[in-house]
Amino acid sequence: MNRRSVADINLDSLVSNYYKVREMVGDSKIIPVIKADAYGHGDIQVARRLEKEDVFAFGVAYVDEAIALREAGIRSEIIVFFDNERLDDLFKYRLTPVIFEKDTIKGLIEASRRNGRPIDVHIKVDTGMGRLGFLPEDFPEIAIEADDNREINVVGLMSHFSDADLDDRGYARLQLERFGAIADDLTKRGMKFDSHICNSAGIISFPESHLSAVRPGLMLYGYAPVDGSDGLKPVMKVRSSLVSLRSVPEGTPVSYGRTFVTKKKSTIGVVPVGYADGYSRSFSNRASVIIGGKKAPVVGRVCMDLTMVDVSDIEGVGIGDEVVLLSDVPEDRLSAGELSGLASTIPYEIMTSLGSRAERMYTGEAGP
């Protein structure tokens, strides 16, 4: 039994979404966020394709992600958002760290001297996310201190919106005002740097926040965190196949806990994908799949390795037929957004869960 799902990744759609971002942000530099294995789409393949366009830099979470990209031949700048521990690797692999702790400045100075060259850095200010970054009242002196050392070149100033996806953008405006005041202060002191605070939600709904650079994530992969962006194309489709079909009588319980019992004679299909493959247990008795162009409801509890679907109303169904778990066609209403609603989560989790556990197949080589 082949229990693996397959994720079809359409690189043409990825490029189309990238140029949708470009259309929206004008001259702002673009930093595609490809952390978490490009949200389950495969960071190396995504980076290779986007490197052919005018990307400013790639954004990743950790040094290990960046090293894998370098070893795969990615030459563009790579900004490491959260990892300030492996300082010598930052020099070895030509990486750009984000500084959010004061002790990192001292460590980078020492590492610079060991490695015989200075390093470019971005510094993070916490304007209201409450996660990482220097507080605004501490920030100017820390930034100047870092930039005054010949071992460190401050080339970027960054922050992060906490709720630019809300209809009420009052707090996002407050964050942007705090960020702008700090950037203006540092500029008056003679520093030159790129400023970026904008995620996908900000790109779509908050043009004032585009500044000199933006960091698109979700929208690159075809989903908008807020209304207002038509034309994005889902990049990922996830599919499997039927491995069993059983005709069962009325009153037959299906799966653990007997949460579904057939109300009539039914045909139950078995799909070799479960929550171990990223198909959430929350989809039990709630989600549907597509077989032969028709919807088939998930029945009973999703198991670790298997999911049952009711195919009674699908004519000609057979073992081996394709089962679409996540569609890249909006009209199918089986998107990451819709599935995330069923699971009370967000599209990011759907894509990273399903995409990271599936065998990936890539298509497309479109340009602008």
Buried (B, 14 or more C-beta within 10 A) or exposed (E): EEBEBBBBBBBBBBBBBBBBBBEBBEEBBBBBBBBBBBBBBBBBBBBBBBBEBEBBBBBBBBBEBBBBBBEEEBEBBBBBBBBBEBBEBBBEBBBBBBBBEEEBBEBBBEBBEEBEEBBBBBBBBBBBBEEBBBEBEEBBEBBBEBBEBEBBBBBBBBBBBBBBBBEEBEBBBEBBEBBBEBBEBBEEEEBEBBBBBBBBBBBBBBEEBBBBBBBBBBBBBBBBBBEEBEEBBBBBBBBBBBBEBEEBEEEBEBBEEEEBEBEEEBBBBBBBBBBEBBBBBBBBBBBBBBBBEEBBBBBBBBBEBBBBBBBBEBEEBEEEBEBBBBBBEBEBEBBBBBBBBBBEBBBBBBBBBBBBBBEBEBEBEEEE
